[in-house]
Amino acid sequence: MIEDVSYCGLLCSGCPIHWATRETDPKLKNKMRTAIAILTRKLYNMDLCVEDITGCDGCRIENGRLFPACEACPVRTCARERGLANCANCEDYICEELERFFVDNPEAKSRLEFIRSVI
């Protein structure tokens, strides 16, 4: 589903933060948030503690929960300012910000390329 694709091409349904948001077991939710804090430190050099791993309903949500790193994301900011469903719809695709992002997230690029091929 294209509506499950974030601005940058990631899938919200594939995001551990999104999974933890929907988890109803408090013990499992805390364990997931701990693992996310460790993972974000390892992959993105972010210094987050468990309390920083807030709920997230997806970066395209209007009035919902949003992970702080997603809230500050320059790709999200740009796409929202331009009124885009995602970056596949952008006339400036692929910008420098996306190029840097795609280095660590090639599946996001593939997803956006597919969307561009069908729109």
C-alpha positions in Angstrom: 0.0 0.0 0.0 1.4 3.3 -1.0 -0.2 5.1 1.9 2.1 3.0 4.2 5.2 4.5 2.6 6.8 7.4 4.4 8.0 10.5 2.6 11.6 9.1 2.2 10.4 5.6 1.1 10.6 3.7 4.3 7.6 1.5 5.3 5.9 2.4 8.5 4.7 -1.1 8.9 8.4 -2.3 8.8 9.5 0.2 11.5 10.3 -1.2 15.0 9.2 2.1 16.6 5.8 1.7 14.8 5.6 -1.9 16.1 6.4 -0.8 19.7 3.7 1.9 19.4 1.1 -0.7 18.7 2.3 -3.3 21.3 -0.2 -3.7 24.1 1.9 -5.7 26.5 3.8 -3.1 28.7 6.7 -5.5 29.4 7.2 -6.3 25.8 6.8 -2.6 24.8 9.5 -1.6 27.2 11.8 -4.4 25.9 11.2 -3.3 22.3 11.9 0.4 23.2 15.2 -0.7 24.9 16.2 -2.6 21.8 15.3 0.4 19.6 17.4 2.7 21.8 20.4 0.4 21.4 19.8 0.0 17.6 19.5 3.8 17.0 22.8 4.3 18.9 24.5 1.6 16.8 23.1 2.5 13.4 22.6 6.3 13.6 24.9 7.4 16.5 21.9 8.8 18.3 22.1 9.0 22.1 18.6 8.0 23.1 17.4 6.3 26.3 14.2 4.2 26.6 12.1 7.2 27.6 13.1 8.9 24.3 11.5 6.2 22.3 8.0 7.6 22.1 5.1 6.3 20.1 4.8 7.0 16.4 1.8 6.7 14.1 3.9 7.4 10.9 5.6 10.5 9.6 2.7 11.4 7.3 0.2 11.6 10.2 -1.4 15.0 10.7 -2.3 15.0 14.4 -0.8 11.9 15.9 2.3 10.6 17.7 5.6 11.1 16.0 9.1 9.9 16.9 11.3 12.9 17.7 13.9 12.1 15.1 11.2 11.9 12.4 9.7 15.2 13.6 13.1 16.8 12.9 13.7 15.0 9.6 14.7 17.4 6.8 13.1 15.1 4.2 9.8 15.1 6.0 9.9 18.9 6.5 10.6 19.4 2.8 7.9 17.0 1.5 5.3 18.5 3.9 6.2 22.0 2.7 5.7 20.9 -0.9 2.5 19.1 -0.1 3.8 15.8 -1.4 2.5 12.3 -0.6 6.1 11.2 -0.6 9.4 12.1 -2.4 8.5 10.0 -5.4 6.2 12.9 -6.4 8.9 15.6 -6.2 10.1 17.4 -9.2 13.6 17.6 -7.6 13.8 13.9 -7.0 16.6 12.7 -6.1 17.9 15.6 -3.9 21.1 15.6 -1.9 19.2 14.8 1.3 17.7 11.7 -0.2 21.0 10.7 -1.8 22.6 10.7 1.7 19.6 8.8 3.2 19.7 6.1 0.4 23.3 5.2 1.2 22.0 3.4 4.3 18.5 2.7 3.1 18.6 1.4 -0.5 15.3 -0.3 -0.1 13.7 3.1 0.4 15.1 4.2 -3.0 13.8 1.1 -4.7 10.4 1.7 -3.3 10.3 5.3 -4.4 11.6 4.4 -7.8 8.7 1.9 -8.2 6.2 4.5 -7.2 7.7 7.0 -9.7 7.4 4.3 -12.4 3.6 4.0 -11.9 2.5 7.6 -11.3 
